[in-house]
């Protein structure tokens, strides 16, 4: 049986049945909104103490560079001095003063630097080349705070006071333990297994997000997260053609869609948190659909399908779920 024959066999058993899904949808109207789930456009920062970063840097600068370079952190520290070049300042530890400092460079926004302020600085970690090595953060956001400590289990956006603790989220396994997602408590009463609900054959979950708040009634918003195993449908030599697999999945779910797939089915791609994500969007019967695929090595992939008609209400929660994806 060749690859395309297997895809045809796959299409006979729907991954997700859009007829059933659309039947479940409540009212709602409005223009389609372009709100892609691209993690590179909506970065979530892991909270960490400047003390911990500077301790690691003081012990072994090169090892710290290997561990932290390119990571996205919200750092709690003490503001020291404005940079002589302007557009930034240095940060030291909250509980201990180090001879080394973190150089926070870029636009400080509305924050006016005062020496001794306790601050939260969000941004991407970088290191200068040469000797001496410098620990830098490219500022995405900065604000004064009264907090005394933060935990690496905590995550936030640069421009929001909302903090999510990963340990407070609820783990869900996909692909019979091959992958894991984390959902907030509020999603549990709107959760159903895709196969249990008769919505298709995929191993995963449906989240009727607009059912979780009375204020969102009539504004249909749903998320489907599922895992598909490559070995059921694809020959080993075809596994590198991920766009073909993804295209087959989307066409399986959305027959004859109103196609405006990005780049003629060449996906938008990002690798913000160490997992490569591929993005597509389309429309179906007036609803906006966004697809995010995460490849799980040679085994398979996780797919997030986000469906809404009006302006999304639950985008932030979904972005946190993407942030905590484990493969």
Kinemage of the C-alpha trace (Angstrom):
@kinemage 1
@onewidth
@group {chain A} dominant
@subgroup {mainchain}
@vectorlist {calphas} color= white
{ca unk a 1} P 0.000 0.000 0.000
{ca unk a 2} L 1.594 3.317 -1.048
{ca unk a 3} L 1.637 6.558 0.948
{ca unk a 4} L -1.247 8.229 -0.890
{ca unk a 5} L -3.358 5.071 -0.560
{ca unk a 6} L -2.758 5.205 3.186
{ca unk a 7} L -3.797 8.851 3.256
{ca unk a 8} L -6.984 7.921 1.389
{ca unk a 9} L -7.643 5.191 3.932
{ca unk a 10} L -7.038 7.767 6.674
{ca unk a 11} L -9.601 10.130 5.148
{ca unk a 12} L -12.282 7.429 5.311
{ca unk a 13} L -12.057 7.564 9.141
{ca unk a 14} L -12.254 11.223 10.141
{ca unk a 15} L -9.609 12.552 12.501
{ca unk a 16} L -12.250 15.108 13.497
{ca unk a 17} L -15.742 15.336 12.057
{ca unk a 18} L -16.448 18.975 11.228
{ca unk a 19} L -20.126 18.233 10.550
{ca unk a 20} L -20.574 17.211 14.180
{ca unk a 21} L -18.401 20.057 15.425
{ca unk a 22} L -20.316 22.731 13.548
{ca unk a 23} L -23.615 21.229 14.696
{ca unk a 24} L -22.436 21.757 18.296
{ca unk a 25} L -21.645 25.421 17.729
{ca unk a 26} L -23.842 28.105 19.213
{ca unk a 27} L -24.737 31.351 17.355
{ca unk a 28} L -22.196 34.086 16.924
{ca unk a 29} L -21.408 36.388 14.074
{ca unk a 30} L -18.824 38.953 13.095
{ca unk a 31} L -15.782 39.489 10.949
{ca unk a 32} L -12.920 37.015 11.031
{ca unk a 33} L -10.045 38.172 13.198
{ca unk a 34} L -6.413 37.517 12.298
{ca unk a 35} L -5.062 36.327 15.666
{ca unk a 36} L -2.532 33.572 14.949
{ca unk a 37} L -1.262 31.417 17.795
{ca unk a 38} L 2.327 32.206 16.830
{ca unk a 39} L 4.381 31.912 20.020
{ca unk a 40} L 7.052 34.212 18.586
{ca unk a 41} L 4.480 37.044 18.512
{ca unk a 42} L 3.150 36.329 22.021
{ca unk a 43} L 6.171 35.308 24.069
{ca unk a 44} L 5.676 33.902 27.566
{ca unk a 45} L 8.577 34.441 29.966
{ca unk a 46} L 9.745 32.102 32.719
{ca unk a 47} L 10.242 33.940 36.005
{ca unk a 48} L 13.635 33.630 37.715
{ca unk a 49} L 15.767 35.369 40.332
{ca unk a 50} L 18.703 37.480 39.183
{ca unk a 51} L 20.566 35.864 42.110
{ca unk a 52} L 20.289 32.438 40.455
{ca unk a 53} L 21.413 33.680 37.058
{ca unk a 54} L 24.383 35.599 38.478
{ca unk a 55} L 25.409 32.676 40.718
{ca unk a 56} L 25.598 30.420 37.658
{ca unk a 57} L 27.406 33.106 35.638
{ca unk a 58} L 29.956 33.748 38.400
{ca unk a 59} L 30.747 30.052 38.726
{ca unk a 60} L 31.220 29.409 34.992
{ca unk a 61} L 30.344 32.077 32.426
{ca unk a 62} L 30.601 29.757 29.435
{ca unk a 63} L 28.417 27.102 31.060
{ca unk a 64} L 25.839 29.795 31.884
{ca unk a 65} L 25.957 30.951 28.277
{ca unk a 66} L 25.280 27.421 27.051
{ca unk a 67} L 22.388 26.980 29.494
{ca unk a 68} L 20.659 30.362 29.228
{ca unk a 69} L 21.482 31.958 25.878
{ca unk a 70} L 18.382 32.502 23.758
{ca unk a 71} L 15.982 31.731 26.636
{ca unk a 72} L 13.128 34.034 27.594
{ca unk a 73} L 13.070 35.109 31.235
{ca unk a 74} L 11.308 37.570 33.513
{ca unk a 75} L 14.115 38.399 35.957
{ca unk a 76} L 13.582 39.755 39.462
{ca unk a 77} L 16.541 41.879 40.526
{ca unk a 78} L 17.792 45.165 41.961
{ca unk a 79} L 18.375 48.054 39.558
{ca unk a 80} L 21.902 49.443 39.794
{ca unk a 81} L 23.209 51.952 37.253
{ca unk a 82} L 21.987 53.428 34.001
{ca unk a 83} L 24.139 52.383 31.041
{ca unk a 84} L 26.501 55.089 29.861
{ca unk a 85} L 25.341 54.513 26.298
{ca unk a 86} L 21.710 55.095 27.349
{ca unk a 87} L 18.737 52.829 26.721
{ca unk a 88} L 19.152 50.468 29.629
{ca unk a 89} L 20.607 49.751 33.053
{ca unk a 90} L 22.301 47.034 35.086
{ca unk a 91} L 20.658 44.620 37.504
{ca unk a 92} L 22.113 42.795 40.493
{ca unk a 93} L 20.774 40.184 42.885
{ca unk a 94} L 17.879 40.796 45.264
{ca unk a 95} L 19.396 38.974 48.246
{ca unk a 96} L 23.083 39.195 47.380
{ca unk a 97} L 25.304 41.706 45.596
{ca unk a 98} L 27.547 40.238 42.897
{ca unk a 99} L 30.618 41.725 41.236
{ca unk a 100} L 29.133 40.669 37.902
{ca unk a 101} L 25.848 42.254 36.787
{ca unk a 102} L 23.170 41.670 34.176
{ca unk a 103} L 23.159 44.325 31.435
{ca unk a 104} L 19.555 45.151 30.499
{ca unk a 105} L 19.686 46.813 27.089
{ca unk a 106} L 17.039 48.447 24.929
{ca unk a 107} L 13.886 50.456 25.460
{ca unk a 108} L 12.806 50.720 29.126
{ca unk a 109} L 9.317 51.925 28.151
{ca unk a 110} L 7.579 53.935 30.861
{ca unk a 111} L 9.981 52.782 33.582
{ca unk a 112} L 12.331 55.471 34.938
{ca unk a 113} L 15.424 53.815 36.389
{ca unk a 114} L 16.151 54.524 40.052
{ca unk a 115} L 19.078 52.802 41.729
{ca unk a 116} L 17.886 50.327 44.351
{ca unk a 117} L 14.479 49.654 42.768
{ca unk a 118} L 13.327 46.048 42.775
{ca unk a 119} L 12.365 45.368 39.174
{ca unk a 120} L 11.016 42.663 36.903
{ca unk a 121} L 12.811 42.684 33.554
{ca unk a 122} L 11.426 40.497 30.761
{ca unk a 123} L 13.460 39.696 27.687
{ca unk a 124} L 15.705 37.347 25.760
{ca unk a 125} L 19.021 36.368 27.342
{ca unk a 126} L 22.117 37.135 25.305
{ca unk a 127} L 25.867 37.110 25.941
{ca unk a 128} L 28.493 39.390 24.461
{ca unk a 129} L 31.362 37.912 22.547
{ca unk a 130} L 34.938 38.314 23.716
{ca unk a 131} L 36.555 38.795 27.088
{ca unk a 132} L 35.152 39.610 29.540
{ca unk a 133} L 31.899 37.830 28.774
{ca unk a 134} L 28.833 39.917 29.603
{ca unk a 135} L 25.406 38.642 30.642
{ca unk a 136} L 22.721 40.637 28.796
{ca unk a 137} L 18.946 40.790 28.534
{ca unk a 138} L 17.284 42.472 25.561
{ca unk a 139} L 14.428 44.324 27.244
{ca unk a 140} L 10.876 43.404 26.208
{ca unk a 141} L 9.298 44.861 29.333
{ca unk a 142} L 10.331 46.289 32.695
{ca unk a 143} L 8.417 47.421 35.774
{ca unk a 144} L 9.012 48.220 39.416
{ca unk a 145} L 7.679 45.658 41.911
{ca unk a 146} L 7.353 44.930 45.627
{ca unk a 147} L 7.869 41.189 45.137
{ca unk a 148} L 10.692 39.608 47.138
{ca unk a 149} L 11.060 36.361 45.225
{ca unk a 150} L 9.810 34.471 42.177
{ca unk a 151} L 9.775 30.801 41.172
{ca unk a 152} L 10.876 29.109 37.959
{ca unk a 153} L 7.479 27.359 37.972
{ca unk a 154} L 5.911 30.780 37.266
{ca unk a 155} L 5.369 32.274 33.808
{ca unk a 156} L 4.047 35.581 32.492
{ca unk a 157} L 3.747 37.903 29.511
{ca unk a 158} L 6.019 40.947 29.471
{ca unk a 159} L 3.120 43.416 29.465
{ca unk a 160} L 0.717 41.742 31.904
{ca unk a 161} L 0.419 41.259 35.668
{ca unk a 162} L -1.025 37.772 35.154
{ca unk a 163} L 1.290 35.051 36.483
{ca unk a 164} L 0.616 31.350 35.838
{ca unk a 165} L 2.221 28.632 37.948
{ca unk a 166} L 2.737 25.501 35.875
{ca unk a 167} L 2.248 23.337 38.974
{ca unk a 168} L -1.278 24.711 39.321
{ca unk a 169} L -2.177 23.455 35.839
{ca unk a 170} L -3.726 20.054 35.109
{ca unk a 171} L -1.695 17.556 33.074
{ca unk a 172} L -3.286 15.637 30.201
{ca unk a 173} L -1.501 12.867 28.281
{ca unk a 174} L -1.746 12.511 24.504
{ca unk a 175} L -0.666 9.715 22.212
{ca unk a 176} L -0.946 7.210 25.044
{ca unk a 177} L 1.747 9.002 27.033
{ca unk a 178} L 3.925 10.261 24.184
{ca unk a 179} L 3.065 13.915 24.813
{ca unk a 180} L 1.575 16.069 27.556
{ca unk a 181} L -0.362 19.320 27.773
{ca unk a 182} L -1.369 21.414 30.781
{ca unk a 183} L -4.764 23.101 31.141
{ca unk a 184} L -6.205 25.559 33.695
{ca unk a 185} L -8.888 24.463 36.185
{ca unk a 186} L -11.540 26.490 34.366
{ca unk a 187} L -11.250 24.223 31.318
{ca unk a 188} L -12.092 20.991 33.121
{ca unk a 189} L -15.864 21.365 32.976
{ca unk a 190} L -15.683 22.136 29.243
{ca unk a 191} L -13.463 19.146 28.424
{ca unk a 192} L -14.386 16.011 26.527
{ca unk a 193} L -12.466 13.199 24.847
{ca unk a 194} L -12.640 13.421 21.042
{ca unk a 195} L -13.384 9.716 20.611
{ca unk a 196} L -15.735 9.610 23.623
{ca unk a 197} L -17.803 12.430 22.108
{ca unk a 198} L -17.976 10.706 18.726
{ca unk a 199} L -16.108 13.561 17.053
{ca unk a 200} L -13.461 11.435 15.343
{ca unk a 201} L -10.698 8.896 15.833
{ca unk a 202} L -7.938 11.139 17.175
{ca unk a 203} L -6.521 10.605 20.662
{ca unk a 204} L -7.167 13.969 22.266
{ca unk a 205} L -9.572 16.482 23.742
{ca unk a 206} L -12.205 19.033 22.835
{ca unk a 207} L -12.440 22.186 24.978
{ca unk a 208} L -15.669 24.190 24.586
{ca unk a 209} L -14.044 27.316 25.958
{ca unk a 210} L -17.025 29.621 25.461
{ca unk a 211} L -19.026 27.376 27.834
{ca unk a 212} L -16.752 28.293 30.758
{ca unk a 213} L -18.031 31.869 31.176
{ca unk a 214} L -21.616 33.116 30.985
{ca unk a 215} L -20.350 36.351 29.399
{ca unk a 216} L -19.033 34.416 26.379
{ca unk a 217} L -22.289 32.610 25.581
{ca unk a 218} L -23.069 32.864 21.887
{ca unk a 219} L -19.458 33.598 20.961
{ca unk a 220} L -18.347 30.110 19.994
{ca unk a 221} L -14.729 29.408 20.839
{ca unk a 222} L -13.289 25.893 20.922
{ca unk a 223} L -9.899 24.237 21.088
{ca unk a 224} L -9.120 20.678 19.964
{ca unk a 225} L -5.787 19.104 20.921
{ca unk a 226} L -4.900 15.666 19.610
{ca unk a 227} L -2.020 13.336 18.779
{ca unk a 228} L -1.553 11.351 15.571
{ca unk a 229} L 0.953 8.565 15.066
{ca unk a 230} L 2.968 8.693 11.842
{ca unk a 231} L 3.443 4.951 11.673
{ca unk a 232} L -0.252 4.310 11.109
{ca unk a 233} L -0.305 6.146 7.799
{ca unk a 234} L 3.131 7.090 6.492
{ca unk a 235} L 6.071 5.143 5.117
{ca unk a 236} L 9.423 5.987 6.783
{ca unk a 237} L 10.805 7.644 3.629
{ca unk a 238} L 7.836 10.031 3.556
{ca unk a 239} L 8.061 11.201 7.159
{ca unk a 240} L 10.256 14.197 6.334
{ca unk a 241} L 7.494 15.619 4.115
{ca unk a 242} L 5.710 17.048 7.118
{ca unk a 243} L 3.743 19.619 5.147
{ca unk a 244} L 2.065 16.821 3.169
{ca unk a 245} L 1.042 15.065 6.355
{ca unk a 246} L -0.234 18.322 7.853
{ca unk a 247} L -2.099 19.189 4.646
{ca unk a 248} L -3.792 15.773 4.685
{ca unk a 249} L -4.843 16.261 8.309
{ca unk a 250} L -6.356 19.685 7.629
{ca unk a 251} L -8.198 18.502 4.532
{ca unk a 252} L -9.425 15.497 6.515
{ca unk a 253} L -10.935 17.810 9.122
{ca unk a 254} L -12.093 20.634 6.847
{ca unk a 255} L -13.476 19.278 3.544
{ca unk a 256} L -13.491 21.911 0.802
{ca unk a 257} L -12.472 24.792 3.064
{ca unk a 258} L -12.501 28.477 2.158
{ca unk a 259} L -8.796 28.252 1.517
{ca unk a 260} L -6.425 31.060 2.318
{ca unk a 261} L -3.725 28.792 3.680
{ca unk a 262} L -0.598 30.735 4.425
{ca unk a 263} L 2.048 30.639 1.705
{ca unk a 264} L -0.006 28.188 -0.383
{ca unk a 265} L 0.310 25.557 2.336
{ca unk a 266} L 3.880 26.334 3.237
{ca unk a 267} L 3.542 26.925 6.981
{ca unk a 268} L 4.637 29.791 9.147
{ca unk a 269} L 7.180 28.325 11.561
{ca unk a 270} L 8.662 29.266 14.924
{ca unk a 271} L 10.914 27.641 17.509
{ca unk a 272} L 10.480 29.993 20.457
{ca unk a 273} L 10.777 27.490 23.303
{ca unk a 274} L 12.861 24.682 21.789
{ca unk a 275} L 9.934 22.968 20.012
{ca unk a 276} L 9.359 23.675 16.325
{ca unk a 277} L 5.761 24.706 15.651
{ca unk a 278} L 4.120 24.980 12.222
{ca unk a 279} L 1.088 27.221 11.718
{ca unk a 280} L -1.749 27.259 9.195
{ca unk a 281} L -5.067 29.078 9.070
{ca unk a 282} L -8.250 28.643 7.069
{ca unk a 283} L -11.980 29.275 7.346
{ca unk a 284} L -14.983 26.985 7.515
{ca unk a 285} L -18.638 28.051 7.362
{ca unk a 286} L -17.799 31.516 8.664
{ca unk a 287} L -15.524 30.311 11.457
{ca unk a 288} L -11.837 31.085 11.716
{ca unk a 289} L -9.635 28.008 12.199
{ca unk a 290} L -5.995 28.004 13.183
{ca unk a 291} L -3.824 24.893 13.242
{ca unk a 292} L -0.566 24.448 15.134
{ca unk a 293} L 1.498 21.294 14.583
{ca unk a 294} L 4.329 20.141 16.851
{ca unk a 295} L 6.449 17.258 15.585
{ca unk a 296} L 7.269 14.519 18.098
{ca unk a 297} L 10.456 13.191 16.517
{ca unk a 298} L 9.699 10.348 14.118
{ca unk a 299} L 6.760 9.078 16.176
{ca unk a 300} L 4.016 11.544 15.301
{ca unk a 301} L 2.794 15.017 16.124
{ca unk a 302} L 0.495 17.024 18.325
{ca unk a 303} L -2.060 19.270 16.633
{ca unk a 304} L -3.866 22.238 18.196
{ca unk a 305} L -6.972 23.328 16.286
{ca unk a 306} L -8.441 26.643 17.452
{ca unk a 307} L -11.904 27.585 16.229
{ca unk a 308} L -13.734 30.864 16.809
{ca unk a 309} L -16.000 33.344 15.053
{ca unk a 310} L -15.823 36.565 17.035
{ca unk a 311} L -12.834 38.141 18.741
{ca unk a 312} L -11.095 35.443 20.837
{ca unk a 313} L -11.489 35.624 24.611
{ca unk a 314} L -9.298 32.698 25.644
{ca unk a 315} L -6.193 33.329 23.549
{ca unk a 316} L -3.906 33.893 26.552
{ca unk a 317} L -4.884 30.582 28.175
{ca unk a 318} L -4.257 28.724 24.921
{ca unk a 319} L -0.839 30.356 24.557
{ca unk a 320} L 0.081 29.137 28.058
{ca unk a 321} L -1.045 25.628 27.076
{ca unk a 322} L 1.229 25.835 24.014
{ca unk a 323} L 4.070 27.104 26.210
{ca unk a 324} L 3.816 24.105 28.534
{ca unk a 325} L 3.606 21.466 25.779
{ca unk a 326} L 5.895 18.495 26.503
{ca unk a 327} L 7.059 16.053 23.834
